[in-house]
């Protein structure tokens, strides 16, 4: 994949959160694999990075269909992005914010989640 544009990154991040909120996880995973064909990692701040497929399998098992995401703010600089997210528990409406950062490089993506 060639270098990503600001629009590519914005579209990916916006679509990713929408697909998650709609519990369309297979489509979301295809979207991630398309933007990061050489793989991806997820890091929960304070813990070591996890291989992306493994991390997403755990996230999907624990939260898909239970938590929806609302993109509050998105900043993109070069090949990096930062998103402020409201994570809303479907059952209770409880909101827990997070900041999630992304680096796209050489066909890989590294996501860091501040919860």
RODO-2510 file (C-alpha; in nm, 4 decimals, decimal comma):
residues 115
     n   res          X          Y          Z
     1     x     0,0000     0,0000     0,0000
     2     x     0,1283     0,3442    -0,0858
     3     x     0,1493     0,6260     0,1643
     4     x    -0,1884     0,7063     0,3145
     5     x    -0,3457     1,0470     0,2707
     6     x    -0,5184     1,2416     0,5456
     7     x    -0,8485     1,1510     0,3794
     8     x    -0,7596     0,7777     0,3759
     9     x    -0,6850     0,7866     0,7483
    10     x    -0,9963     0,9901     0,8311
    11     x    -1,2192     0,7571     0,6313
    12     x    -1,0645     0,4473     0,7890
    13     x    -1,1003     0,5704     1,1468
    14     x    -1,4535     0,7025     1,0962
    15     x    -1,5657     0,3802     0,9278
    16     x    -1,3936     0,1616     1,1853
    17     x    -1,5878     0,3158     1,4745
    18     x    -1,9145     0,3098     1,2797
    19     x    -1,8754    -0,0587     1,1913
    20     x    -1,7894    -0,1426     1,5535
    21     x    -2,0968     0,0435     1,6792
    22     x    -2,3154    -0,1430     1,4313
    23     x    -2,1603    -0,4763     1,5432
    24     x    -2,0353    -0,5387     1,1889
    25     x    -1,7068    -0,6822     1,3125
    26     x    -1,6255    -0,8925     1,0056
    27     x    -1,6431    -0,5812     0,7864
    28     x    -1,4417    -0,3857     1,0434
    29     x    -1,1698    -0,6519     1,0461
    30     x    -1,1573    -0,6496     0,6644
    31     x    -1,1175    -0,2704     0,6794
    32     x    -0,8273    -0,3001     0,9263
    33     x    -0,6567    -0,5695     0,7185
    34     x    -0,6907    -0,3539     0,4065
    35     x    -0,5273    -0,0470     0,5620
    36     x    -0,2617    -0,2562     0,7404
    37     x    -0,1797    -0,5423     0,5019
    38     x     0,1515    -0,6062     0,6794
    39     x    -0,0175    -0,6462     1,0170
    40     x    -0,1049    -0,4391     1,3190
    41     x    -0,0569    -0,4171     1,6919
    42     x    -0,2707    -0,2824     1,9735
    43     x    -0,1269    -0,1432     2,2935
    44     x    -0,3326    -0,0753     2,6030
    45     x    -0,1212     0,1915     2,7718
    46     x     0,0601     0,0376     3,0660
    47     x     0,0796    -0,3058     2,9031
    48     x     0,2978    -0,4454     2,6230
    49     x     0,1715    -0,4309     2,2625
    50     x    -0,0383    -0,7274     2,1495
    51     x    -0,0498    -0,8760     1,7998
    52     x    -0,3550    -0,7157     1,6398
    53     x    -0,5548    -1,0211     1,5335
    54     x    -0,5257    -1,1666     1,8856
    55     x    -0,6130    -0,8357     2,0512
    56     x    -0,9168    -0,7862     1,8286
    57     x    -1,0424    -1,1420     1,8861
    58     x    -1,0376    -1,0729     2,2620
    59     x    -1,1980    -0,7300     2,2197
    60     x    -1,4743    -0,8705     1,9993
    61     x    -1,5445    -1,1580     2,2398
    62     x    -1,5690    -0,9219     2,5379
    63     x    -1,7320    -0,6083     2,3970
    64     x    -1,8865    -0,6461     2,0493
    65     x    -2,2561    -0,5694     2,0613
    66     x    -2,2216    -0,4445     2,4210
    67     x    -2,0308    -0,1180     2,3676
    68     x    -2,0793     0,1344     2,0900
    69     x    -1,8318     0,4082     2,0067
    70     x    -1,8902     0,7738     1,9343
    71     x    -1,6093     0,9629     1,7657
    72     x    -1,5872     1,2944     1,9508
    73     x    -1,2734     1,4420     1,7926
    74     x    -1,0182     1,3292     1,5362
    75     x    -0,6786     1,4863     1,4732
    76     x    -0,4552     1,3719     1,1887
    77     x    -0,0947     1,4785     1,1332
    78     x     0,1000     1,3058     0,8587
    79     x     0,0750     0,9302     0,9101
    80     x    -0,0522     0,9589     1,2691
    81     x    -0,3945     1,0165     1,4189
    82     x    -0,5476     1,0710     1,7614
    83     x    -0,9145     1,0122     1,8369
    84     x    -1,1211     1,1043     2,1404
    85     x    -1,3905     0,8400     2,1798
    86     x    -1,6944     0,7995     2,4013
    87     x    -1,7446     0,4290     2,4692
    88     x    -2,1138     0,3847     2,5502
    89     x    -2,2414     0,0730     2,7246
    90     x    -2,5544    -0,0303     2,5314
    91     x    -2,7328    -0,1740     2,8353
    92     x    -2,6955     0,1223     3,0720
    93     x    -2,5885     0,4169     2,8570
    94     x    -2,2814     0,4601     3,0801
    95     x    -2,0075     0,6530     2,8970
    96     x    -1,6353     0,5930     2,9432
    97     x    -1,4044     0,8138     2,7381
    98     x    -1,0819     0,7023     2,5756
    99     x    -0,8044     0,8508     2,3670
   100     x    -0,6837     0,6243     2,0882
   101     x    -0,3784     0,6947     1,8752
   102     x    -0,2724     0,5401     1,5472
   103     x     0,0517     0,5260     1,3516
   104     x     0,0452     0,3991     0,9923
   105     x     0,3825     0,3011     0,8476
   106     x     0,5080     0,0543     0,5858
   107     x     0,1694    -0,1162     0,5544
   108     x     0,1423    -0,1608     0,9325
   109     x    -0,0715     0,0033     1,1954
   110     x     0,0065     0,0521     1,5629
   111     x    -0,2885     0,1548     1,7811
   112     x    -0,2533     0,2730     2,1422
   113     x    -0,5555     0,2939     2,3716
   114     x    -0,5703     0,5203     2,6746
   115     x    -0,8701     0,4045     2,8826
***
